[in-house]
Amino acid sequence: MFVHKLRKQTREENLSFLHNFKAMLIEHEQDMFTFYESLEVQLQHSKQKLIITTVPVSMS
């Protein structure tokens, strides 16, 4: 799990972060990693954190 701490960021800034994070996962994919079909994002307003849960998917 990767935790991104918010600094009172806007929705657009968080979407940009998510896009860049997903691109980084795909770009830096190595044998030890599986392709991430989806990123499930949950914003916890009370703790001001963006929690990103990745779901590994088989490449077969």
C-alpha positions as CSV (number, residue, x, y, z in Angstrom):
1,M,0.0,0.0,0.0
2,F,1.2,3.5,-0.9
3,V,0.1,6.4,1.2
4,H,0.1,9.9,-0.3
5,K,-0.3,12.7,2.3
6,L,-2.4,15.5,1.1
7,R,-1.3,19.1,1.6
8,K,-4.8,20.6,1.1
9,Q,-4.6,19.6,-2.5
10,T,-7.4,20.1,-5.0
11,R,-9.3,17.3,-6.7
12,E,-7.4,18.0,-9.9
13,E,-4.1,17.8,-8.2
14,N,-5.0,14.4,-6.6
15,L,-6.2,13.1,-10.0
16,S,-2.9,14.2,-11.6
17,F,-1.0,12.4,-8.8
18,L,-3.0,9.2,-9.4
19,H,-2.4,9.4,-13.2
20,N,1.4,9.9,-12.6
21,F,1.5,7.1,-10.0
22,K,-0.3,4.6,-12.4
23,A,2.1,5.6,-15.2
24,M,5.1,5.0,-13.0
25,L,3.8,1.5,-12.0
26,I,3.5,0.6,-15.7
27,E,6.7,2.2,-16.8
28,H,8.8,0.6,-14.1
29,E,7.2,-2.8,-14.2
30,Q,9.8,-5.6,-13.6
31,D,9.6,-9.4,-13.4
32,M,8.9,-9.3,-9.7
33,F,5.8,-7.2,-10.2
34,T,2.5,-8.0,-11.8
35,F,0.5,-5.6,-14.0
36,Y,-1.9,-3.5,-12.1
37,E,-5.3,-3.6,-13.8
38,S,-6.8,-1.1,-11.5
39,L,-6.1,1.4,-8.8
40,E,-8.8,1.6,-6.1
41,V,-8.6,5.0,-4.5
42,Q,-10.2,5.9,-1.2
43,L,-9.9,9.4,0.2
44,Q,-10.1,9.5,4.0
45,H,-11.1,13.1,4.8
46,S,-10.7,12.8,8.5
47,K,-7.1,11.7,8.3
48,Q,-6.2,13.8,5.2
49,K,-4.6,10.9,3.4
50,L,-5.1,9.4,0.0
51,I,-5.0,5.6,0.3
52,I,-4.2,3.8,-3.0
53,T,-4.9,0.0,-3.1
54,T,-3.4,-1.9,-6.0
55,V,-4.9,-5.1,-7.3
56,P,-2.4,-7.4,-9.0
57,V,-3.6,-9.2,-12.1
58,S,-2.1,-12.2,-13.9
59,M,-0.6,-11.4,-17.3
60,S,-1.6,-14.8,-18.8
